[in-house]
Amino acid sequence: MSKKNGYTPDVAASLAFFDSDLFKRVQMSGIFSDSKTFADAIAKQPIAAIFSQYQLIAKAIDTAGLANFVAEHFVMPNTDEIIVDKPSADINKQINALWQALEMPADEQIESSLLPLKNAYVVPGGRFREIYYWDSYFSALGLIESDRLDLVDAMLANFVDLQNRFNCIPNGNRSYYLSRSQPPILGLLVELLLPYQSEKQLFIQKYIDAIESEYHFWMQGSDNLTETNNEHRRVVKMPDGNFLNRYWDDSATPRPESYREDIELFHGTELENSTDFYRNIRAACESGWDFSSRWLTDARSLATIRTTRILPIDLNCLLYKQEVLLGQYYALLGNDGKSSTYSCCAKARKGAINKYMWSAEPGFFMDYDLDLHASTGVLSLAGVLPLFTELANAKQAKKVALIIEKDFLQLGGLVTTCNKTSQQWDAPNGWAPLHWFAVQGLQHYQHQSLAQTISQRWLNTVSEYFNSTGKLMEKYNVCQQNHKAGGGEYHVQEGFGWTNGVYQAFTASSK
């Protein structure tokens, strides 16, 4: 299929739809309580034809008429919660049934924002009815325990295909996600699958270019940075000459999937520059932590978001891990030159992380503020990533473990940050992926007792909520386990891919 401006005609048409008066008017009308509903709508005929019909009546119709026009020309996505035909009272059986309910077949091309995938995949659940990038790593942990290696292989192949088509692995397989990615876990997926391969060298050979391409995506522009011109998109050249990375989005407009929400939030501020505001909102979505006090000047106000001015500890640890893997994998393939190059990159990044992100007092890894030239001071579970990626030394790991036990550990598991706010990636909420990073990281440094305590408390939280409701959730209140988690832009979602995956992985490792 021919491409225009780098995109195939179907993708270009979808992006034009988001920029149209019809889309903006519907999103601002309040017809749909969640803007993502219309962003995911399926057109009953080519978008251009619908635009033409709309323009004939646009000035004459009111909101009711607009709603009728939308109903006539679009099919809305299914917003029903995930239902298992024969729900089980046994959580492990229920998770296995949920995998079947969450599995999607290879896509067909349709008139919508969906970027069709060539292989089967798992969606998280709820309003998240497409594949999500970093979610998939944690879902994969459970799929492997459920003997679904085939599905994990298929999802890995889907991500590589998306990368080949769009030069990045988008946040999810929707056209409105093409301007950003998510925490880079491609190398982690390859590492996760490697033990199950009979021909390990061939498997690495198959995916090494994709891991390297993702790394170049994050480092794009680094070759041209100088002391005075030291920032470009996702990469920053530090005063000592080393590189660190940040979250970014190539667009600086309201998100199509949260169009009305973003505009109303901006209009509720006293900000003059909407460009920075919208880019910072979007960049936080690339982080996966949307939203958290990590990104805010004032923890009480989302309007103070400044994600692109912060160098995140978790992102830089994942890129360190990617450099380590590239060094190791190229060595196995006999390419000593590239192996040495990436090993040197890993060593340099490790030094930069320790220099700019380790805080001797209180003894924890934290994000770095580019404007203050200092730590942000926000204690968050992102600070366990140096343990997960084995970047920390033993003394640092011990201090991190003490802070985790003293400040993060609650009856139901770990709070996400030590700030209690209205944002969902803060206290009192706990999230499956961060529990996985924490437990694995602590185990790397022989803090087995604390790791076991965290794992068991998380398992108890998930199982107790399931026993009382029959549901597995996106996130949990770890301070008051019988309270439903809250915060964020949308209602807490059920399903749920990464909760299922981490629950199964923890259960397997505790046997």
Disulfide bonds with the S-S distance in Angstrom:
none
